[in-house]
Amino acid sequence: MNRGCDLPMDSYRLAHYSVQVPCYVCDGGNTFDAEHCRHCFAPMALAHQSNTQKVRPQILAVLGTSGAGKTVYLGMLMDMLSRQTKPLQVLARGAFSISLQQRTAAALSQGDFPAKTPNEPDRWNWVHCQVRSKYHRRPVEVIVPDMAGEAVLEEIEHPRSYPVIRAVLSKCAGVAILIDAMRLQAGQHDQDHFTMKILSFLSELERDAKRSWTDRPVALILTKSDQCDRCFDDPEAFAKTHAAGMWQQCHERFPQYKIFATGVAGACAFRHVLGENRRRIPLRIEPHGIVEPFDWLIGNLRPPRG
C-alpha cells in the first residue's frame, strides 16, 4: 500500500534564472548565482554589492609591466590604510577584498615577494573598499583590480584579447601606472615604452570629448626607488632624465598627472634556488611613499555619480 505525501515543487527557482544580473565591469548579463562574469570573468560580488549602495563605486586601475611591483604595492597599501584611522582610512567590502592584503603580508613575512599575478582574469585579486578622506564629505566606494601586466600588454597590442581590461579602463575614474625605477636607471627602455603604450591607449580609448582623460588623474609611480640614487629627492627629474618619452606624453596629453617615488623593501638580496634562476628577496621591509599616490588620486577623483 502506497502512502500519499506532499512534495514541494522547486520549479519556482527557475524564475531567478530568467532575470539576468549585469556585471558591474562589462555590463554583461549573468545568472544570479554566478561567481564570475561569463563575459569578462570579473567577480559578480562587485555587482551584488553595488546594487545595495546609493552611489556607484568608482574604479581605479593599477597598471605596470610584469615585475614592476603592482601586487606588492597594492597589498602593502591596503594593509597600511586598513590599520589607520586618519586622515585616510580604508574599510574592505567583502572577504575577497582582503585576499590581496593577506597574500602580500604572508609572503613578505616569510622573506619573499608574492608570486606574479596569473594572466587568467578569473584568478586576479580584486579590492572593493570604502575610503574615508579629508577630500570628500562622504565615504567614496572604490574598486581596484590587480591585473597582470602581460595581459594588459596583450590587450594593448591585440585588442579584445582581454575584454575585462578594456572595460575597466573605459570605466575607471583614475589610473596609477607603476614603473620599475631600477630598470630605468639601468638603461632598460622597456619601462618607458610600456608606459608610453599605456598612455597612448588611454588617450585614444574614448572618442567622446566629454568622457576623455583630460579630467581624470594619472599617477606615475616609480617603484623600487629605495634602490636608486636621487629618485626620492626629485621623482619628476628622475623620470624626465630616464624616461623622456613617458614624461613628454604626460606633459602634452594629461593635464592631471603627478610622479611619485615609492619603496617597500629597504634592502634586497638574491637567492639562488636549485634548478631556477636567482630570485630577488627582501631583507627588511621599510615602506616609503606608499600612501601618497593613492591619497592624491582620491583627492582628484570626479564627484561620484548616483
HELIX and SHEET records of a PDB file:
HELIX    1   1 SER A   11  ARG A   13  5                                   3    
HELIX    2   2 LEU A   14  SER A   18  1                                   5    
HELIX    3   3 ALA A   45  SER A   50  1                                   6    
HELIX    4   4 LYS A   70  LEU A   81  1                                  12    
HELIX    5   5 ALA A   95  ILE A   98  5                                   4    
HELIX    6   6 SER A   99  SER A  109  1                                  11    
HELIX    7   7 PRO A  121  ARG A  123  5                                   3    
HELIX    8   8 GLY A  149  GLU A  157  1                                   9    
HELIX    9   9 PRO A  163  LYS A  171  1                                   9    
HELIX   10  10 ALA A  181  GLN A  185  1                                   5    
HELIX   11  11 ASP A  190  SER A  203  1                                  14    
HELIX   12  12 ALA A  209  ARG A  211  5                                   3    
HELIX   13  13 TRP A  213  ASP A  215  5                                   3    
HELIX   14  14 SER A  225  GLN A  227  5                                   3    
HELIX   15  15 PRO A  235  HIS A  242  1                                   8    
HELIX   16  16 ALA A  244  ARG A  253  1                                  10    
HELIX   17  17 VAL A  291  GLY A  299  1                                   9    
SHEET    1   A 2 VAL A  21  PRO A  22  0                                        
SHEET    2   A 2 GLY A  29  ASN A  30 -1                                        
SHEET    1   B 7 GLN A  89  ALA A  92  0                                        
SHEET    2   B 7 ASN A 125  ARG A 132 -1                                        
SHEET    3   B 7 VAL A 140  ASP A 146 -1                                        
SHEET    4   B 7 GLN A  58  GLY A  64  1                                        
SHEET    5   B 7 GLY A 174  ASP A 180  1                                        
SHEET    6   B 7 VAL A 218  THR A 223  1                                        
SHEET    7   B 7 TYR A 257  ALA A 261  1                                        
SHEET    1   C 2 GLY A 263  ARG A 271  0                                        
SHEET    2   C 2 ARG A 279  HIS A 288 -1                                        
END                                                                             
